[in-house]
Amino acid sequence: MWTTCSAVWRCTWRGRALLRLVFHVFVVIVGVLILSGAVNTSMIGANGVMNRIAEDGVLLDWFRKPQRRFGTTYRIINLIALLQIATIMLSRGNVYLLGEAYAFGVVWSFCLKSLGVLVLRYHRHDQEYKVPLNLRIGGKEIPVGLVLTTLVLLLVAIANLFTKQIATIYGVSFTAIFFVIFTISERVNLRKLANKKAGLEEFNLDMRADVTAASVHARPGCVLVAVRDYHHMVHLQSVLTKTNLKRHDIVVMTVRPVSSGAGEYELSDKQLFSDYEKELLSAVVSMAEKEGKTVDLLVVPGVDPFDAMVQTAAKLRASRLVTGVSAKMDSEELARRIGLAWEKLPEPRHAFSLEIITPDRPSVYVNLGPHPPRLWPEDLDRAHELWLKLTDFFGSRLHHRDVVGVALRRLQKDLEGERREEVLEDLEKELRKN
């Protein structure tokens, strides 16, 4: 009896231990997935902040050099990843230490941001939204609500400074080290600016609130070329070689990525036209001069590059938008994304063609907007055969367009009815065949 009970107890204990182990593995996997997303988000946010610092001339432009294939600021991303790994290694994964360090960073970040907003309130008065509790005394506005918020955050930050000794030591050391690095980097940039790099063109900036054909001096029907990387401008070379300037002007544009909230205030010259844009457009001018052609240059800020390209082409009444290949997607997907951006344009939408130029391969042409489809020869024969059969009933009154119109309306009716799945299956078979 004792042996049997003991065996049952051992089996039960082993079952519980196995269940506990499985549960621990599950928790670890879920934790890794959640924290992976958090780390990815932090890298994206830190990359954006570091890019803004570099644009202001505080960080060396060496960090902002784009990756040749993907166009990302890979040096900044790599630096952030290395700093994250070094932090984990130096702290030995001590959760309490990391938590204190995180609290130090977050609290002081909120405090300094609040202080920055408070300073801006006294320098600018065109905000659309202001923190509540504002008193007007003698024509001057006193932001009581913002002052109280800043004071509360400052008191919390000071309390954190004195109660978390280890985090304070590491946080202050980290701040001091980066302050020295940024100061040295800024002085190096100022020295470079004073000596100005040779080989770059000098550009006169003409800031406009909107893009128009008159401001760009381009005739309707121009060719708009979108460029992004001066290492990959085969499509621009092709346009320069083939385009007759007596018929079409050439406009070269680049999209300056901005965040969704950047439209709240006007962007400065440096934010719109950094050293990278200067290098890019200098390369464009050099290529145009070699071909003996003139080009109009355009820098357009935008959250979505596809929307920016399509809207610019529509405003300039361009006949053709030319782009190179994308490292992130194939030509068909690129054409689809640009087509979806065209569909967002307000009515009446300006129709133009899209050309995607690929090195050592034929160009991909797409007509944006309603246009006669390019049918397969067998489909043309099928439409003609149907017309011949139906003329026995309708005579000379029947045209090919009538046959196609009825077929399209029947297809639309089937898609909206019970035969939707059958139609989709037929389309899938057609795509596989092509």
ZAMARGU-4260 file (C-alpha; in steps of 0.2 Angstrom, whole numbers, plus 5000, padded with zeros to 4 digits):
<rodrens>
0) 5000/5000/5000 | 5014/5012/5005 | 5023/5008/4989 | 5008/5011/4978 | 5004/5028/4986
5) 5023/5033/4985 | 5023/5029/4966 | 5007/5039/4963 | 5014/5053/4973 | 5030/5053/4962
10) 5020/5052/4946 | 5009/5067/4952 | 5024/5077/4957 | 5033/5073/4940 | 5017/5078/4931
15) 5016/5095/4941 | 5035/5098/4937 | 5032/5095/4919 | 5017/5107/4918 | 5027/5120/4928
20) 5041/5118/4915 | 5029/5120/4900 | 5021/5135/4908 | 5038/5143/4911 | 5043/5140/4893
25) 5027/5148/4887 | 5030/5163/4898 | 5047/5165/4892 | 5042/5164/4873 | 5028/5177/4876
30) 5040/5188/4885 | 5052/5187/4871 | 5039/5191/4858 | 5032/5206/4868 | 5050/5213/4872
35) 5055/5211/4854 | 5042/5222/4849 | 5046/5235/4862 | 5065/5234/4857 | 5060/5237/4839
40) 5049/5252/4843 | 5063/5259/4854 | 5076/5258/4840 | 5064/5266/4828 | 5060/5280/4840
45) 5079/5283/4845 | 5083/5282/4826 | 5071/5296/4823 | 5078/5307/4837 | 5096/5304/4832
50) 5092/5309/4814 | 5084/5325/4820 | 5100/5329/4831 | 5110/5326/4815 | 5099/5337/4805
55) 5102/5351/4818 | 5121/5349/4815 | 5124/5342/4833 | 5129/5324/4827 | 5141/5321/4813
60) 5134/5318/4795 | 5144/5302/4794 | 5130/5294/4805 | 5116/5299/4792 | 5124/5290/4777
65) 5110/5279/4770 | 5112/5261/4767 | 5114/5258/4748 | 5101/5245/4746 | 5087/5250/4759
70) 5091/5268/4761 | 5090/5268/4780 | 5102/5277/4792 | 5110/5260/4796 | 5125/5267/4806
75) 5113/5275/4818 | 5103/5259/4820 | 5118/5249/4822 | 5125/5261/4836 | 5108/5260/4845
80) 5108/5241/4844 | 5126/5240/4851 | 5122/5252/4865 | 5107/5241/4870 | 5118/5226/4870
85) 5131/5234/4880 | 5118/5240/4893 | 5112/5223/4896 | 5130/5216/4897 | 5136/5229/4909
90) 5121/5228/4920 | 5121/5209/4919 | 5103/5209/4916 | 5099/5216/4934 | 5080/5220/4932
95) 5080/5232/4947 | 5095/5242/4940 | 5087/5243/4923 | 5070/5248/4930 | 5078/5262/4940
100) 5088/5268/4925 | 5073/5267/4914 | 5063/5278/4927 | 5077/5290/4928 | 5077/5292/4909
105) 5058/5293/4907 | 5055/5306/4921 | 5069/5317/4916 | 5064/5316/4898 | 5046/5321/4902
110) 5053/5335/4913 | 5064/5342/4900 | 5051/5341/4887 | 5038/5350/4898 | 5052/5364/4901
115) 5054/5365/4882 | 5036/5367/4879 | 5035/5381/4892 | 5050/5390/4884 | 5041/5389/4867
120) 5026/5397/4874 | 5036/5413/4877 | 5044/5412/4860 | 5029/5407/4849 | 5011/5412/4851
125) 5003/5403/4835 | 4999/5386/4844 | 4983/5379/4838 | 4981/5370/4855 | 4987/5376/4872
130) 4988/5368/4889 | 4972/5374/4899 | 4973/5386/4914 | 4980/5402/4905 | 4978/5418/4914
135) 4979/5435/4904 | 4986/5450/4915 | 4990/5466/4906 | 4989/5459/4889 | 5001/5445/4893
140) 4997/5427/4895 | 5003/5417/4910 | 5002/5398/4907 | 4998/5393/4924 | 4993/5375/4919
145) 5009/5372/4910 | 5020/5379/4924 | 5011/5368/4937 | 5014/5353/4926 | 5032/5357/4924
150) 5035/5360/4942 | 5026/5343/4947 | 5037/5334/4934 | 5053/5343/4941 | 5049/5338/4959
155) 5046/5320/4954 | 5063/5320/4944 | 5072/5328/4959 | 5065/5315/4971 | 5070/5301/4959
160) 5087/5309/4958 | 5090/5307/4977 | 5081/5291/4980 | 5089/5280/4967 | 5107/5282/4970
165) 5114/5269/4957 | 5102/5275/4943 | 5107/5293/4947 | 5126/5289/4945 | 5124/5279/4929
170) 5111/5292/4922 | 5122/5307/4926 | 5137/5299/4919 | 5128/5294/4903 | 5121/5312/4901
175) 5139/5319/4904 | 5147/5308/4892 | 5135/5311/4878 | 5135/5330/4881 | 5154/5330/4878
180) 5152/5319/4863 | 5138/5330/4855 | 5148/5346/4859 | 5164/5340/4851 | 5153/5333/4836
185) 5144/5350/4834 | 5161/5359/4834 | 5168/5348/4820 | 5152/5351/4810 | 5154/5370/4812
190) 5172/5368/4806 | 5167/5358/4791 | 5153/5371/4787 | 5166/5385/4788 | 5177/5376/4776
195) 5162/5370/4765 | 5165/5354/4755 | 5172/5356/4738 | 5162/5348/4723 | 5145/5352/4730
200) 5133/5364/4720 | 5127/5380/4728 | 5108/5381/4728 | 5096/5395/4730 | 5081/5389/4740
205) 5064/5395/4735 | 5052/5390/4749 | 5034/5388/4743 | 5019/5383/4753 | 5013/5373/4738
210) 5020/5365/4721 | 5013/5373/4705 | 5019/5373/4687 | 5022/5392/4688 | 5033/5391/4703
215) 5044/5376/4696 | 5044/5384/4678 | 5039/5368/4670 | 5026/5367/4656 | 5011/5355/4657
220) 5016/5338/4650 | 5033/5338/4659 | 5042/5322/4664 | 5044/5320/4683 | 5058/5310/4689
225) 5059/5304/4707 | 5076/5301/4715 | 5081/5295/4732 | 5099/5288/4731 | 5113/5296/4721
230) 5121/5278/4719 | 5105/5272/4710 | 5100/5285/4696 | 5100/5274/4681 | 5082/5280/4678
235) 5087/5298/4678 | 5101/5294/4665 | 5089/5286/4654 | 5077/5301/4655 | 5091/5313/4651
240) 5097/5303/4636 | 5080/5301/4628 | 5069/5316/4632 | 5068/5330/4619 | 5068/5347/4629
245) 5058/5355/4615 | 5043/5344/4619 | 5045/5340/4638 | 5053/5349/4652 | 5062/5338/4665
250) 5058/5340/4684 | 5068/5330/4696 | 5061/5328/4714 | 5066/5320/4730 | 5054/5317/4744
255) 5060/5323/4761 | 5053/5312/4774 | 5044/5321/4789 | 5034/5314/4803 | 5015/5315/4804
260) 5015/5330/4816 | 5028/5340/4807 | 5015/5351/4798 | 5011/5360/4815 | 5025/5372/4812
265) 5034/5378/4797 | 5050/5368/4793 | 5067/5377/4793 | 5079/5377/4778 | 5090/5364/4786
270) 5075/5353/4790 | 5070/5353/4771 | 5087/5354/4763 | 5101/5345/4773 | 5118/5341/4767
275) 5111/5324/4760 | 5099/5333/4748 | 5113/5345/4743 | 5124/5329/4738 | 5109/5321/4729
280) 5105/5336/4719 | 5123/5340/4715 | 5124/5323/4708 | 5108/5326/4698 | 5115/5343/4691
285) 5132/5334/4687 | 5123/5321/4676 | 5112/5334/4668 | 5127/5345/4663 | 5136/5330/4655
290) 5120/5327/4644 | 5119/5345/4640 | 5101/5346/4647 | 5093/5358/4660 | 5082/5351/4674
295) 5071/5359/4687 | 5074/5353/4705 | 5061/5350/4718 | 5062/5345/4737 | 5045/5340/4743
300) 5042/5336/4762 | 5030/5321/4764 | 5024/5308/4776 | 5021/5295/4763 | 5033/5296/4748
305) 5020/5288/4736 | 5007/5302/4740 | 5020/5315/4738 | 5026/5309/4721 | 5008/5307/4714
310) 5002/5324/4721 | 5017/5333/4714 | 5014/5325/4697 | 4996/5330/4697 | 5000/5348/4702
315) 5013/5350/4688 | 5001/5341/4676 | 5015/5329/4671 | 5013/5317/4657 | 5025/5304/4665
320) 5031/5300/4682 | 5048/5290/4681 | 5055/5280/4696 | 5069/5268/4699 | 5067/5251/4706
325) 5064/5249/4725 | 5074/5238/4736 | 5059/5234/4747 | 5047/5228/4734 | 5046/5222/4716
330) 5040/5233/4702 | 5022/5227/4701 | 5020/5231/4720 | 5028/5248/4718 | 5016/5252/4703
335) 5001/5246/4714 | 5006/5257/4728 | 5008/5272/4717 | 4991/5268/4709 | 4983/5267/4726
340) 4990/5284/4730 | 4983/5291/4713 | 4966/5285/4718 | 4967/5296/4734 | 4968/5312/4723
345) 4953/5323/4724 | 4942/5324/4708 | 4945/5328/4694 | 4961/5317/4694 | 4975/5321/4682
350) 4979/5305/4672 | 4997/5302/4668 | 5008/5287/4665 | 5021/5278/4677 | 5037/5271/4671
355) 5048/5260/4682 | 5065/5259/4675 | 5075/5243/4679 | 5094/5241/4675 | 5097/5229/4661
360) 5078/5225/4659 | 5064/5232/4649 | 5054/5247/4658 | 5038/5244/4666 | 5024/5255/4660
365) 5008/5258/4669 | 4994/5271/4665 | 4986/5279/4680 | 4968/5282/4679 | 4955/5275/4667
370) 4963/5269/4651 | 4960/5257/4637 | 4966/5240/4643 | 4980/5230/4634 | 4971/5214/4629
375) 4979/5197/4625 | 4977/5192/4607 | 4966/5177/4611 | 4954/5189/4621 | 4953/5201/4606
380) 4949/5186/4595 | 4936/5180/4608 | 4927/5197/4608 | 4927/5197/4589 | 4919/5179/4588
385) 4906/5184/4601 | 4902/5200/4591 | 4900/5189/4575 | 4888/5177/4583 | 4878/5191/4590
390) 4876/5201/4574 | 4864/5187/4568 | 4852/5194/4581 | 4855/5212/4581 | 4863/5216/4564
395) 4874/5232/4561 | 4867/5240/4577 | 4879/5230/4587 | 4897/5235/4590 | 4912/5227/4599
400) 4910/5240/4614 | 4892/5234/4617 | 4898/5216/4619 | 4912/5221/4631 | 4900/5232/4641
405) 4887/5219/4644 | 4901/5207/4649 | 4908/5219/4661 | 4891/5222/4669 | 4888/5204/4670
410) 4905/5202/4679 | 4901/5216/4691 | 4884/5208/4695 | 4892/5191/4698 | 4905/5199/4710
415) 4891/5207/4720 | 4880/5191/4720 | 4881/5173/4725 | 4894/5168/4711 | 4908/5179/4719
420) 4919/5165/4724 | 4917/5157/4707 | 4923/5173/4698 | 4938/5175/4710 | 4943/5157/4707
425) 4942/5160/4688 | 4953/5176/4690 | 4966/5166/4701 | 4967/5153/4687 | 4969/5167/4674
430) 4983/5175/4684 | 4992/5158/4686 | 4991/5155/4667 | 4999/5172/4663
</rodrens>
